[in-house]
Each structure stands twice: as C-alpha cells, then as structure tokens.
Amino acid sequence: MSHNHAHNHAHNTSDHVSYEEMLKTNYELTEEKTKQLVDSIGIKPDWHILDAGAGIGIMSQLFLDKIKDGPGTLTLMEPSPSFETHLEQLVLANKKKVIFKKTQIEMRDYPCKKSDSGYDLVFIRLVLHHCRADYAIGCLLSVLKPGGMFVVQEFVHGTAAFWAQKTVCTALHQLELQSIGEIRTHALCGDHANYIPPAMYKNLISQSCEVLHFDKFIPEGHPADTLGKNVFTMMTKHCRNEETKNKAQKEYEDICVEKHSVVYSRVHINIIAKKN
C-alpha cells in the first residue's frame, strides 16, 4: 500500500495547480470551503499538525496562520520527489515551524518530534482514495495523541459514490470492485479487493474515534441521475459476472432510481473526528 498520489494526479507543481482547478470546477472543492473546514477544527497556536500527503504544501499557509503566535509546528509528509524542492523552500521560509518528511503513510516513520504523546491534528486531504484506507487510517491514528483531531477531506467520484441509506449498496459495490480490477478506473495501490470507497470512511474512522462532524457537498445543479446512469452503464459493460450484474441492476433500479437515492458521481466529503 502506497500513497504516491502525485504520480497519478499531478506530476509537477504546475500539474498540481491544474488539478486544484479541476477540483473547484467538478467538485466545488474551493479554497473557501477548505478554509471553512480548517477554521471549524479549532486549531490552537500550540498544536503540532501533520499534513499527510501535502503535495506542494497548498494547505500550509492556512495551518501556519493558526499556529504563528505559539510554539505549534507543521509537519509536511509527502513521498513524491516532484514536490520536494517546493516543500524544502517552505521549511526554509518558516524555520522552526515547518518540518518536511519525505515518506509514505505505511512507513510509520513520521512521529511528532515535538511531543511524545503525538500530533494534535492529523489532516489528510485527497489522499485516502489512493490507499488501502483501513490500513492508512490505522497508521495515521498511531501518531495522533489521545483526544487529538483526525480530519479528512476527500472527493467521491465515479463508481465510488453509490449512496443508499448512508452506506454502499452491496451488489453495486461488488460491481465497482470488478470494474476497478478490469479497467483501472481508480489509481489503486495493491489488490483492488481491499479497496474501500470514500463513502465508507466515516464508518472506518468511527471505530477508533468519535466523529464530531460529517458532511457531503453536491455541486449545485449537479445532474446526478444522468451521471449516475452513465457510470452504471460503464461498469456493467465491463462486468463479466452475470449474477453480479443482475443483482446490481436490481439494486440500482430499486434503491437508486425508485427511491431517488441517486448515484452521485461528483461529491466531496468532510470528516472531523476526535481520537478515543
């Protein structure tokens, strides 16, 4: 399991900026919404923060503004060499405040240098969908202190977004896994059978944390029914298991169409949790 998300979404800093623009257009993941999320956490000036999968450090200034008047620190964890120079410049510009750790989530070699009890906040944005989420969450929680905050911002896209009664439809999810395995619709690491869709992150996190806040944003005017049908058609086209296909078809019609629990293809979610 690896979280080399830069290899899949953005190969350099200019690509990363274009990627952020795409998120605004398609998922309404704007700077304002991200700032609102950070503001709602209640970060204190003495907090030690881990930004897991920092990319070019696009979140850095938001965090630094919160800890500038205290002894708090910001650790930027990022495996991609494409962003190394940019992150090292952030370290030089913010001496004693910013720490850069070139590593991957599963390495667990990024403990808080300033506190033996762990980080006060672990923030992971648009990274978990590239990982085996259950393992990645466990790794990150291991460096978070008891009572510390675990915050996730993630987009739910394409086949990963079947919502029905706050969970994932079983047959549709099975169809999704087969689709992923055959046509690689997601940049997955490891066995696709271990893939956990973002719709299930809240359930995973609640096993070790108290979930304080959960929400999902659907772009205004989003044609969910149309996009959902397109996604479903794409998956069934590549499914070789007729039994799974038939069950998923019924689930889609009974739950997603008849009850209007539509298949959202472009959603982003925010989760704020407190470690037990």
N, C-alpha and C positions, 0 to 999 in steps of 0.2 A: 504494500500500500504506500502510495506516494502522493504528494500534493503539488507536483510540478505543473500547477495551473497555468503558469506563464507560457509553457510550451504549447498549450492548446488555444489559449485566448489571445495572448499578446506576446510577441517575440522580442519587442524592444519598447522603449519608453513612448515612442510615437504611436505604436500599435496600442499600447495600454490606454493612452488618451482617447483614441478612436473607440476602443472597447467601452470606456466610460460613457462616451457619447451615445453608443448603441443602447446602453442600459437606460439612459434617460428617455430615449425615443420609444423603446419597446416595452420597458418595464416600469417606467416612471420612477426609476431609482435616481432621483435628482439630488443635488448637493443639499438642498433644503430638507428633504426627507431624511437623509443620512444625518444631518446636523441635529434634527429634531430627536432622532434616536439617541445620539450621543448625549444631548442635553438631558434626556429623560433618565439617564443612568444614575445621575447624582455623583459624578466623579469629584473627589476631593483632592486638594493640592498635594497631599502626601501619598497618594496612591501610586503603586507600581503596576504598570499596564503592559500586557503582552498583546501585540498586534500580530496574529498568526496568519501568514501569507500576505505580507504587507505590500507586495507589488512594488510600485515606485514610491511608496510611502504617502499615498494620496490622502490617508486619514491622519497623518502625523500632526498637522497644524491644529486640527480640532482637539486632539488629545493634549498637545503641548499648551494650548491656551488654558486648559483646565488645571494643569499642574505647574504652571510657570511661577507661581508665588509660594511654592512649597518644595519639599525635598523629593517629590514624586519623580519617577522615571518612566521612560517609554522604551520597551524592547521591541525591535522590529525583526521578526523572524521571516526569512524568505530564502528559498533554495535556489532560485534562478540566477545564474551569473549575469543575465541580461540587465538586471536591476541593481547589481552590486555597487557600481560606481555611484549611482544616484543615491543609494542609501548611505554609503560611506560619506557622501557630502553632507547629508542630513546630520550624521554623527558629528562631523567637524563643525558644523554651524550651531550645534546645540550640545556643546561639551558638558559632560556630567549629567546630561538629561536623557540623551538618546543612546541606546545600545543596539548594535546590529549583530544578529546571529544568523549566519548562513547555514541553514539546516532544514530538515524536514520534520513534519509533525511526529512521525513514528520513531524518530531517533531519541526523543525524550531527553535531549541534552541541552535544554534551554531553561533550567531552573532560575528562579528570581535571584539575582545577585545581591539584591539589597535587603531581602527579607527571607529568613529561614522558613517562615510559615507559608510563603508562596506569594503569587501575584494577587493584587486586589481585584484586578479585572483582566479577563481573557476575552478578547474581541476577535471574531473570525467572520470575515466578510467575503462572500462569493468564492469560497474555497471548498467547503464541505462536499459539494456535489461532485468533486473530483476524487474524493477519498472513500474508503470504506468508513462510512460515517460513524458507526458504533465504536470502532477502534479509535478513530481520530478524536472523538469526543472524550473517550476514556483517557487518552494520552494528555489532552489539554487540561482536563479536570485534575490530573495528577499533580500539576504545577500550580493549581489555584488553591488559595488558602480556604479553610472552612469559613463560610459566610461570604466568600468572595463572589463577584458577579461574573456570569458567563453570558455573553451576548453574541447572537448570531444574526447576520443579515444575509439573506440568500434569495436568489431568484428561482422560481419554479417554472420550468419551461418544457415545452414539447410534451413528450409522453410521461414526464414525471409528475404531472399535475392533475391526476384524477382525484377529485374531492367528492366524497359522499359521506355524510354524517361524520365529518371531521376525521375521516380515515381514508385509506386507499382501498378501492374495490379489489377483492382478491383475484378474480379472474382477469380483470383488466391489468392488474399489476403483473400477473404471470405473463400475460401477453407482452407487456412492456419489457420484461426481462428477456424474453425470447427475441424481441425486436432489437434490443440493445446488443445482444450477443451476436446477431447476424449482420446488422447493418451499422453498428457502432454509432448510434445516434448521440451518445454521450462520450465524453473523454473520460473513460473509466480507467482505474488502475487496479489490476488484479482480476480475479474471477468475477464476471458480471453477476453471478448468482448471489454474491454478497452485497450487491447494490441496494441501497436503501434510499428511496425517493425523499426529497425535501419535505414532502407532506407529512412524513413520519418523524421529523427531527424533534418536534415537541415531545412526542412520546418517549423518545430516547433520552432526552435531557431530563425529563421528569423523573427518571429512575434514580438519579443522583442529586437532583436539585429541586428547589421549589420554583416553579415557573411563575414569575411575577407579572409578565406581560407577553401577550402573543397577538399578533395581528397580521393580516394579509391585505395587500393593496392590489386592486384590479384596475388597470387603466380605464379611465372614463371613456365610455363609448366603445369598449372593447367587444368585438364580435365573437364572444366565446363559443357560441353554438357552432358557427361556421369553422372556426379554427379547430375546435374540438373534433368535429366530424372529419376534417382533413387529417388530423393526427391519427384518429382511429382507423381511417381508411388506409393510411400508410402502414400502420402496424399490422393490420390483418393481411395486407398484401404480402408481407414478408414472413408471415407465420406459417409454419409447416405442420403444426399440430391442429388438426381439425376440431378435436374436442375442446381444446383451449379456446380456439377461435369462436366456436359456437357459444360457449359459456360466456365469453367476454361480450359477444354480440347481444346476448340477452341482458347481461348486466348493464351494458351501455344503454339499451333501449328502456329497461325497467327503471333504472335509477337516474341516469344522466339526462335522458330525454323526457320521460313521463313525469318525473318529479322535479324537472328543471334544475337539478343539481348538475349544472353543465360542466363540461370538461374545459377548464381554464388552461390556456396554453401560455399565457404571459401574466405571471403574478410574482410579486416579491413579498417575502415574509420577514418579520422581525420577531425575535425571541429574546426576552430578558429573563434570566434565571439567577437564583442565589444558591450556591453550593451548600448542601446539608452539612 
